[in-house]
Amino acid sequence: MGTVTPTAKHLLEKAVKQSGRRSTVQLSAEFARVAKAGQPSTPLSRLFSEGEVAFKVYLTLVLLTRKDPHELYRVIPDHYWAELLGYEELNPADPIAGPGTRRVKRAMKALEKRGAPDENGWITRTPERGRGFKFTVVHLPEPKQAPYITIPIELWSKGWICVMSARALYVYLCLRLVLAGREDSVGAHVSASDRKDFLVKDDTWQRGMKELEALRLARSEITRVAEDRWTSDLRERKVYYLNSDYLKSTNSWD
């Protein structure tokens, strides 16, 4: 995970402003949930397998490339992403890139090579001599009907993306779909079958949820609910809630 440095705070707030987005980044349900029986992976599970840095860089590129053809015309060096996501804080007087930038370089190569639905890369980079790269980003088709995943822009502007692990981010996006359109006071049970549809391992789910609870971005309780929509058998089961109002109103560095 990164940390919210002064530079990260500044760059995140600036990125959200430059994105032109007013409230959320929207992703289709198929981004996280399998759409066909036997489907071996989802875009979310593939991004998770590429590691935390690639996962966060891609989501941030989606934030920044709202309009088709999803190109980022600003030429940006790799150390920008390392500082934006809080992986390092360069010395302005002697900005020598370090381990954080090296992690970003590896992540960019992974995003270029594989993972997207067409089995090619998630991004295409065009080098500009001495300046960095121009980006074209692969977006999934825009969601045409609910439910869909809505990621609040405060995930970036409040610095939460920096302090969340890849596990926590994976679980968070799944919960954003499960709880789509619900108030924070309304929760839902997420069964083992649901988690299988998200292709998330039980250990990843449990550890990711524990981290979200520690960050106060989600909570859970045991109560009597049906396992799924096909049964009315009420039993004590775990119900999950998002604390979206808290995420939107609270800085991660407070």
Steps between C-alpha positions, in 0.01 A plus 500: 500500500600860459459794734335836449800729473456875440583441134254210471225714653567780252523271196188302590288811544633640173436170315137492611450859386663431163293184448182701451306253712254638753409202716605150396686270265252244366588143406273227371403204718704275269813677616474314832250216457514204263246525219519143365527159666857376506648843441858472635557864587353849512669831421513564874659166583756544221596846621531370855736227380728765344568650842401805700685762296361388163151475652508855638669653196236353269208626709661844513546500123130415461423798726709726277378379159126553526419565134541267204762427356631503860830665426715694740666776305714631781848350487572351842817334633488184711603677820176704481297185570733394780455836673126523429437160661731570792768245419775758532560869557777641281728781608402802286859621502636163382210289368671164462244222450516213749330166579148642461567606144657164422180333622300724269723413204438129558127563537486696174670216312248254642206722401640533147546127447192321625175490691240688296190320361653483152801319654724793419614766742292737706695799374704618205784744563665717240840632614585866472874563508610631837146557623326170572205331331165573344232247597206327338296303753276199436160557662228239525173599330309758701240341729160518330286388792516462876651360704847634433805594700527864596832608646477835682757752381583552869686170482765716334440852629491385864805277451330167574647329196847554646431329832298202373670172419418312181292255707299779659445667163383171344245444778396865493412488129303177551304664781436807284319265259317292761380811682438715192224754554465430873532740788781438748244371747394217268732202478509165321620148563777388264482124473775257405328472161513877458871503578554222248332717235750772587784247473631619834663252734364472852832610652512806273142587591549461874828691514377771263184550703700516823710779350193691383354479848827625650484797261131548595397477135277196561350306786324169563264344751335165564123507456218281376473514122430271207805359323389621157197615301387143434424412862309642794688292755611752763815412690778691671742611233752780450364814337733758343459877484695779332584824679481711185409819682811462713723445195361808329523731802826388662860541391697177520787689662291636790 
